[in-house]
Amino acid sequence: MVSIKLEGIVKKFGNFTALDNINLTIKDKEFMALLGPSGSGKSTLLYTIAGIYKPTAGRIYFDDRDVTELPPKDRNVGLVFQNWALYPHMTVYKNIAFPLELRKLPKEEIDKKVREVAKILHIENLLERYPWQLSGGQQQRVAIARALVKEPDVLLLDEPLSNLDALLRLEVRAELKRLQKDLDITAVYVTHDQAEALAMADRIAVIKEGKILQVGDPDEVYHKPKYKFVGGFLGNPPMNFIEAKIEDGKLVISSENILDIPPQYREIIKKLDVKEVYIGFRPHDVEIVREGKEGLVGEIYSFEPLGREQILTIFVNGNVVKVFAPEEEHFRFGEKVNIKIKSESIVLFDKKTEKALE
Ligand code: ATP
Protein backbone atom coordinates (compact mmCIF):
# COMPACT_ATOMS: atom_id res chain seq x y z
CA MET A 1 0.00 0.00 0.00
CA VAL A 2 1.16 3.53 -0.60
CA SER A 3 0.67 7.15 0.23
CA ILE A 4 0.26 9.63 -2.60
CA LYS A 5 1.86 13.05 -2.61
CA LEU A 6 0.89 15.71 -5.14
CA GLU A 7 3.24 18.67 -5.33
CA GLY A 8 2.33 21.80 -7.25
CA ILE A 9 0.28 19.96 -9.86
CA VAL A 10 -0.81 22.10 -12.79
CA LYS A 11 -2.74 20.71 -15.75
CA LYS A 12 -3.50 22.86 -18.76
CA PHE A 13 -5.59 21.99 -21.77
CA GLY A 14 -4.43 24.60 -24.27
CA ASN A 15 -4.95 27.93 -22.53
CA PHE A 16 -7.37 26.49 -20.03
CA THR A 17 -6.04 25.68 -16.58
CA ALA A 18 -7.94 22.64 -15.29
CA LEU A 19 -5.70 22.13 -12.23
CA ASP A 20 -4.10 25.11 -10.61
CA ASN A 21 -1.26 24.27 -8.22
CA ILE A 22 -2.67 21.26 -6.39
CA ASN A 23 -0.83 20.23 -3.23
CA LEU A 24 -2.28 17.24 -1.45
CA THR A 25 -1.08 14.23 0.48
CA ILE A 26 -3.24 11.12 0.63
CA LYS A 27 -2.12 8.88 3.44
CA ASP A 28 -1.50 5.17 3.25
CA LYS A 29 -4.84 3.28 3.61
CA GLU A 30 -6.79 6.51 3.56
CA PHE A 31 -10.11 6.99 1.79
CA MET A 32 -9.89 10.44 0.22
CA ALA A 33 -12.87 12.00 -1.55
CA LEU A 34 -12.33 14.63 -4.22
CA LEU A 35 -15.53 16.66 -3.99
CA GLY A 36 -16.61 19.52 -6.22
CA PRO A 37 -19.13 20.68 -8.78
CA SER A 38 -19.15 19.61 -12.40
CA GLY A 39 -16.10 20.87 -14.28
CA SER A 40 -14.07 21.66 -11.15
CA GLY A 41 -11.23 19.33 -12.17
CA LYS A 42 -11.85 16.25 -10.03
CA SER A 43 -11.61 13.73 -12.84
CA THR A 44 -8.59 15.50 -14.31
CA LEU A 45 -6.86 15.17 -10.94
CA LEU A 46 -7.76 11.48 -10.68
CA TYR A 47 -6.48 10.77 -14.20
CA THR A 48 -3.30 12.63 -13.38
CA ILE A 49 -2.78 10.38 -10.36
CA ALA A 50 -3.49 7.37 -12.60
CA GLY A 51 -0.97 8.53 -15.19
CA ILE A 52 -3.55 8.89 -17.97
CA TYR A 53 -2.78 12.64 -17.99
CA LYS A 54 0.69 13.99 -17.59
CA PRO A 55 0.75 17.16 -15.48
CA THR A 56 1.90 20.39 -17.15
CA ALA A 57 3.90 21.07 -13.99
CA GLY A 58 4.41 19.48 -10.59
CA ARG A 59 5.43 16.09 -9.26
CA ILE A 60 3.55 13.01 -8.10
CA TYR A 61 5.00 10.61 -5.55
CA PHE A 62 3.79 7.16 -4.50
CA ASP A 63 5.56 6.90 -1.15
CA ASP A 64 9.02 8.25 -1.96
CA ARG A 65 8.92 7.09 -5.56
CA ASP A 66 8.54 9.84 -8.16
CA VAL A 67 5.96 8.40 -10.60
CA THR A 68 5.36 11.60 -12.59
CA GLU A 69 6.85 10.18 -15.78
CA LEU A 70 5.50 6.64 -15.41
CA PRO A 71 2.71 5.38 -17.68
CA PRO A 72 -0.47 4.02 -16.01
CA LYS A 73 0.55 0.38 -16.36
CA ASP A 74 3.66 0.95 -14.28
CA ARG A 75 1.86 2.70 -11.43
CA ASN A 76 -0.12 -0.30 -10.24
CA VAL A 77 -3.40 1.56 -9.80
CA GLY A 78 -6.89 0.10 -10.07
CA LEU A 79 -9.37 2.30 -11.87
CA VAL A 80 -13.16 2.21 -11.65
CA PHE A 81 -15.11 4.55 -13.90
CA GLN A 82 -18.60 5.93 -13.88
CA ASN A 83 -19.71 3.79 -16.81
CA TRP A 84 -18.09 0.55 -15.82
CA ALA A 85 -17.58 -0.56 -19.39
CA LEU A 86 -17.50 -4.28 -18.82
CA TYR A 87 -16.65 -6.21 -21.98
CA PRO A 88 -20.13 -7.23 -23.19
CA HIS A 89 -19.02 -10.34 -25.07
CA MET A 90 -17.13 -11.77 -22.08
CA THR A 91 -18.50 -13.56 -19.03
CA VAL A 92 -17.99 -12.03 -15.60
CA TYR A 93 -15.16 -14.49 -15.06
CA LYS A 94 -13.44 -13.43 -18.27
CA ASN A 95 -14.00 -9.75 -17.51
CA ILE A 96 -12.22 -10.09 -14.19
CA ALA A 97 -9.52 -12.38 -15.55
CA PHE A 98 -8.73 -10.10 -18.49
CA PRO A 99 -6.16 -7.79 -16.82
CA LEU A 100 -4.29 -10.86 -15.58
CA GLU A 101 -4.35 -12.52 -19.00
CA LEU A 102 -2.78 -9.37 -20.38
CA ARG A 103 -0.02 -9.91 -17.85
CA LYS A 104 0.31 -13.48 -19.09
CA LEU A 105 -0.03 -15.07 -15.66
CA PRO A 106 -0.39 -18.87 -15.50
CA LYS A 107 -3.98 -20.10 -15.83
CA GLU A 108 -4.15 -21.62 -12.34
CA GLU A 109 -2.94 -18.43 -10.73
CA ILE A 110 -5.49 -16.38 -12.67
CA ASP A 111 -8.24 -18.76 -11.59
CA LYS A 112 -7.22 -18.51 -7.96
CA LYS A 113 -7.11 -14.71 -7.99
CA VAL A 114 -10.42 -14.32 -9.84
CA ARG A 115 -12.19 -16.58 -7.37
CA GLU A 116 -10.64 -14.81 -4.40
CA VAL A 117 -11.71 -11.37 -5.49
CA ALA A 118 -15.16 -12.64 -6.54
CA LYS A 119 -15.61 -13.98 -3.03
CA ILE A 120 -14.69 -10.66 -1.45
CA LEU A 121 -17.27 -8.89 -3.61
CA HIS A 122 -19.96 -11.59 -3.21
CA ILE A 123 -20.20 -12.33 -6.91
CA GLU A 124 -18.95 -15.96 -6.95
CA ASN A 125 -22.32 -17.15 -8.21
CA LEU A 126 -22.30 -14.71 -11.13
CA LEU A 127 -19.03 -15.73 -12.76
CA GLU A 128 -20.59 -17.51 -15.73
CA ARG A 129 -23.04 -14.73 -16.57
CA TYR A 130 -22.67 -12.00 -19.18
CA PRO A 131 -22.84 -8.30 -18.22
CA TRP A 132 -26.34 -7.87 -19.67
CA GLN A 133 -27.58 -10.56 -17.28
CA LEU A 134 -26.55 -8.49 -14.24
CA SER A 135 -28.21 -5.68 -12.29
CA GLY A 136 -26.50 -2.28 -12.11
CA GLY A 137 -25.18 -2.99 -8.64
CA GLN A 138 -23.80 -6.35 -9.70
CA GLN A 139 -22.10 -4.85 -12.76
CA GLN A 140 -20.56 -2.27 -10.52
CA ARG A 141 -19.14 -4.96 -8.25
CA VAL A 142 -17.68 -6.76 -11.24
CA ALA A 143 -16.00 -3.53 -12.33
CA ILE A 144 -14.51 -3.15 -8.86
CA ALA A 145 -13.41 -6.78 -8.89
CA ARG A 146 -11.66 -6.22 -12.21
CA ALA A 147 -9.84 -3.23 -10.71
CA LEU A 148 -8.88 -5.14 -7.56
CA VAL A 149 -7.74 -8.40 -9.14
CA LYS A 150 -4.44 -6.77 -10.15
CA GLU A 151 -3.82 -6.12 -6.44
CA PRO A 152 -3.29 -2.42 -7.03
CA ASP A 153 -1.51 -0.21 -4.52
CA VAL A 154 -4.15 2.44 -5.02
CA LEU A 155 -7.81 2.25 -5.97
CA LEU A 156 -9.05 5.22 -8.01
CA LEU A 157 -12.80 5.63 -8.42
CA ASP A 158 -14.54 8.17 -10.65
CA GLU A 159 -18.19 8.58 -9.61
CA PRO A 160 -18.60 4.80 -9.52
CA LEU A 161 -22.13 4.90 -8.10
CA SER A 162 -23.71 7.54 -10.29
CA ASN A 163 -25.50 5.09 -12.56
CA LEU A 164 -27.26 3.34 -9.68
CA ASP A 165 -30.70 4.21 -8.37
CA ALA A 166 -30.93 5.98 -5.03
CA LEU A 167 -31.51 2.94 -2.82
CA LEU A 168 -28.82 0.83 -4.43
CA ARG A 169 -26.40 3.73 -4.16
CA LEU A 170 -26.84 3.77 -0.40
CA GLU A 171 -26.31 0.04 -0.19
CA VAL A 172 -23.24 -0.13 -2.42
CA ARG A 173 -21.74 2.93 -0.78
CA ALA A 174 -21.75 1.18 2.60
CA GLU A 175 -20.27 -1.95 1.00
CA LEU A 176 -17.56 -0.02 -0.75
CA LYS A 177 -16.52 1.77 2.40
CA ARG A 178 -16.34 -1.53 4.25
CA LEU A 179 -14.39 -3.15 1.43
CA GLN A 180 -11.82 -0.36 1.38
CA LYS A 181 -11.24 -0.81 5.09
CA ASP A 182 -11.15 -4.63 4.89
CA LEU A 183 -8.58 -4.53 2.12
CA ASP A 184 -6.62 -1.73 3.76
CA ILE A 185 -6.17 -0.06 0.40
CA THR A 186 -5.48 3.61 -0.34
CA ALA A 187 -8.50 4.96 -2.23
CA VAL A 188 -9.26 8.19 -4.06
CA TYR A 189 -12.91 8.71 -4.83
CA VAL A 190 -14.26 11.40 -7.15
CA THR A 191 -17.79 12.59 -6.50
CA HIS A 192 -19.98 15.66 -6.85
CA ASP A 193 -22.32 14.20 -4.24
CA GLN A 194 -21.55 15.80 -0.90
CA ALA A 195 -23.57 13.20 1.04
CA GLU A 196 -21.48 10.44 -0.49
CA ALA A 197 -18.24 12.20 0.40
CA LEU A 198 -19.38 12.85 3.99
CA ALA A 199 -20.56 9.27 4.44
CA MET A 200 -17.61 7.44 2.94
CA ALA A 201 -14.40 9.41 3.19
CA ASP A 202 -11.78 9.64 5.91
CA ARG A 203 -10.95 13.05 4.50
CA ILE A 204 -12.48 15.27 1.84
CA ALA A 205 -10.69 17.64 -0.53
CA VAL A 206 -13.14 20.27 -1.79
CA ILE A 207 -12.23 21.43 -5.28
CA LYS A 208 -13.45 24.46 -7.16
CA GLU A 209 -12.16 25.72 -10.50
CA GLY A 210 -9.05 23.59 -10.36
CA LYS A 211 -8.05 24.65 -6.83
CA ILE A 212 -8.36 22.81 -3.53
CA LEU A 213 -10.24 25.08 -1.16
CA GLN A 214 -10.13 22.87 1.90
CA VAL A 215 -8.98 19.45 3.03
CA GLY A 216 -10.25 17.93 6.23
CA ASP A 217 -12.21 15.13 7.82
CA PRO A 218 -15.97 15.21 7.18
CA ASP A 219 -16.73 16.80 10.53
CA GLU A 220 -14.22 19.59 10.00
CA VAL A 221 -15.25 20.40 6.46
CA TYR A 222 -18.92 20.34 7.43
CA HIS A 223 -18.74 22.36 10.64
CA LYS A 224 -15.75 24.59 9.98
CA PRO A 225 -15.87 25.53 6.30
CA LYS A 226 -13.00 27.80 5.31
CA TYR A 227 -14.96 29.31 2.43
CA LYS A 228 -18.59 30.24 1.89
CA PHE A 229 -18.46 27.95 -1.12
CA VAL A 230 -17.59 24.96 1.07
CA GLY A 231 -20.42 25.68 3.52
CA GLY A 232 -22.83 26.11 0.63
CA PHE A 233 -21.70 22.93 -1.11
CA LEU A 234 -21.98 20.55 1.85
CA GLY A 235 -25.16 19.64 3.65
CA ASN A 236 -28.72 19.16 2.49
CA PRO A 237 -30.05 21.76 2.74
CA PRO A 238 -26.66 23.48 2.76
CA MET A 239 -25.41 26.15 5.15
CA ASN A 240 -27.52 29.32 5.36
CA PHE A 241 -26.02 32.75 4.76
CA ILE A 242 -27.38 36.07 5.94
CA GLU A 243 -25.71 39.33 4.95
CA ALA A 244 -24.82 41.68 7.80
CA LYS A 245 -22.80 44.79 8.52
CA ILE A 246 -20.49 45.03 11.49
CA GLU A 247 -21.45 48.15 13.45
CA ASP A 248 -20.55 49.03 17.04
CA GLY A 249 -19.59 45.47 17.84
CA LYS A 250 -22.86 44.02 16.53
CA LEU A 251 -23.97 42.12 13.46
CA VAL A 252 -26.58 44.36 11.89
CA ILE A 253 -28.87 42.72 9.36
CA SER A 254 -31.60 45.37 9.55
CA SER A 255 -32.94 47.78 12.15
CA GLU A 256 -35.04 45.01 13.68
CA ASN A 257 -32.56 42.17 13.23
CA ILE A 258 -29.34 42.67 15.17
CA LEU A 259 -27.15 39.92 16.63
CA ASP A 260 -24.33 39.99 19.12
CA ILE A 261 -21.01 38.98 17.69
CA PRO A 262 -20.52 35.32 18.67
CA PRO A 263 -17.94 34.96 21.46
CA GLN A 264 -15.52 32.99 19.27
CA TYR A 265 -15.31 35.96 16.86
CA ARG A 266 -14.98 38.88 19.30
CA GLU A 267 -11.19 39.02 19.28
CA ILE A 268 -10.92 38.15 15.60
CA ILE A 269 -13.20 40.97 14.53
CA LYS A 270 -11.27 43.49 16.64
CA LYS A 271 -8.10 42.52 14.77
CA LEU A 272 -9.54 42.51 11.25
CA ASP A 273 -10.82 45.36 9.18
CA VAL A 274 -14.02 43.73 8.00
CA LYS A 275 -17.19 45.72 7.52
CA GLU A 276 -19.53 43.31 5.85
CA VAL A 277 -19.96 39.59 6.45
CA TYR A 278 -22.12 36.59 5.72
CA ILE A 279 -23.46 34.94 8.86
CA GLY A 280 -23.25 31.21 8.11
CA PHE A 281 -25.17 28.59 10.08
CA ARG A 282 -26.48 25.07 9.50
CA PRO A 283 -30.22 24.31 9.27
CA HIS A 284 -30.04 22.15 12.40
CA ASP A 285 -28.37 24.83 14.52
CA VAL A 286 -31.50 26.90 14.93
CA GLU A 287 -34.38 27.01 17.34
CA ILE A 288 -37.72 28.41 16.25
CA VAL A 289 -39.26 30.70 18.86
CA ARG A 290 -42.93 31.49 18.39
CA GLU A 291 -43.56 33.35 21.64
CA GLY A 292 -41.33 36.19 22.67
CA LYS A 293 -38.76 38.31 20.93
CA GLU A 294 -35.54 36.34 21.06
CA GLY A 295 -33.53 35.92 17.86
CA LEU A 296 -34.08 37.09 14.31
CA VAL A 297 -37.51 37.94 12.97
CA GLY A 298 -38.51 36.11 9.82
CA GLU A 299 -41.54 35.06 7.87
CA ILE A 300 -42.44 31.49 6.99
CA TYR A 301 -42.47 31.03 3.23
CA SER A 302 -43.04 27.28 3.06
CA PHE A 303 -42.61 23.99 4.90
CA GLU A 304 -41.72 20.52 3.66
CA PRO A 305 -42.47 17.50 5.86
CA LEU A 306 -39.75 14.84 5.79
CA GLY A 307 -41.21 12.25 8.15
CA ARG A 308 -39.48 12.82 11.49
CA GLU A 309 -38.91 16.52 10.91
CA GLN A 310 -39.72 19.27 8.49
CA ILE A 311 -37.75 21.86 6.60
CA LEU A 312 -39.00 25.41 6.95
CA THR A 313 -38.11 28.07 4.42
CA ILE A 314 -38.03 31.42 6.16
CA PHE A 315 -37.36 34.87 4.76
CA VAL A 316 -35.13 37.02 6.95
CA ASN A 317 -34.77 40.48 5.45
CA GLY A 318 -34.71 39.10 1.94
CA ASN A 319 -32.33 36.23 2.80
CA VAL A 320 -33.72 32.74 2.27
CA VAL A 321 -33.06 30.59 5.31
CA LYS A 322 -33.80 26.87 5.64
CA VAL A 323 -34.14 25.32 9.06
CA PHE A 324 -35.29 22.04 10.54
CA ALA A 325 -38.24 21.93 12.95
CA PRO A 326 -39.96 19.01 14.71
CA GLU A 327 -42.72 17.50 12.62
CA GLU A 328 -45.41 17.97 15.30
CA GLU A 329 -45.22 21.74 15.08
CA HIS A 330 -47.67 23.30 12.68
CA PHE A 331 -46.84 26.53 10.91
CA ARG A 332 -48.82 28.84 8.68
CA PHE A 333 -47.71 30.43 5.43
CA GLY A 334 -46.71 34.01 6.12
CA GLU A 335 -46.46 33.44 9.89
CA LYS A 336 -43.89 35.63 11.70
CA VAL A 337 -41.45 33.59 13.78
CA ASN A 338 -38.21 34.24 15.58
CA ILE A 339 -35.18 32.12 14.86
CA LYS A 340 -32.52 31.66 17.48
CA ILE A 341 -29.17 30.59 16.02
CA LYS A 342 -26.77 28.70 18.31
CA SER A 343 -24.02 31.27 18.47
CA GLU A 344 -21.22 28.70 18.85
CA SER A 345 -22.20 27.16 15.53
CA ILE A 346 -21.99 30.41 13.58
CA VAL A 347 -19.27 30.83 10.96
CA LEU A 348 -18.60 34.34 9.69
CA PHE A 349 -17.33 34.93 6.16
CA ASP A 350 -15.82 38.14 4.81
CA LYS A 351 -18.31 39.37 2.21
CA LYS A 352 -15.52 40.51 -0.08
CA THR A 353 -13.31 37.42 -0.13
CA GLU A 354 -15.97 34.88 0.95
CA LYS A 355 -13.31 33.42 3.26
CA ALA A 356 -14.11 32.44 6.82
CA LEU A 357 -12.79 34.99 9.32
CA GLU A 358 -9.87 33.69 11.34
P1 ATP B 1 -17.58 16.30 -13.77
O1 ATP B 1 -18.12 16.07 -12.41
O2 ATP B 1 -18.55 17.00 -14.67
O3 ATP B 1 -16.94 15.09 -14.42
P2 ATP B 1 -14.95 17.27 -13.09
O4 ATP B 1 -14.83 18.05 -11.83
O5 ATP B 1 -14.51 15.86 -13.06
O6 ATP B 1 -16.42 17.40 -13.63
P3 ATP B 1 -13.05 17.56 -15.20
O7 ATP B 1 -13.61 16.48 -16.05
O8 ATP B 1 -11.81 17.27 -14.45
O9 ATP B 1 -14.14 18.07 -14.17
O10 ATP B 1 -12.84 18.83 -16.09
C1 ATP B 1 -12.30 20.03 -15.57
C2 ATP B 1 -12.27 21.06 -16.66
O11 ATP B 1 -11.28 20.70 -17.64
C3 ATP B 1 -13.57 21.22 -17.43
O12 ATP B 1 -13.78 22.58 -17.69
C4 ATP B 1 -13.34 20.45 -18.70
O13 ATP B 1 -14.09 21.00 -19.76
C5 ATP B 1 -11.86 20.61 -18.92
N1 ATP B 1 -11.29 19.44 -19.60
C6 ATP B 1 -11.26 18.17 -19.12
N2 ATP B 1 -10.64 17.33 -19.96
C7 ATP B 1 -10.28 18.08 -21.03
C8 ATP B 1 -9.60 17.79 -22.27
N3 ATP B 1 -9.15 16.56 -22.56
N4 ATP B 1 -9.41 18.82 -23.10
C9 ATP B 1 -9.84 20.06 -22.83
N5 ATP B 1 -10.47 20.39 -21.68
C10 ATP B 1 -10.69 19.43 -20.81
Residues whose N, C-alpha, C, O or C-beta is under 5 A from the ligand:
A	BS01	ATP	F13 A18 P37 S38 G39 S40 G41 K42 S43 T44 H192
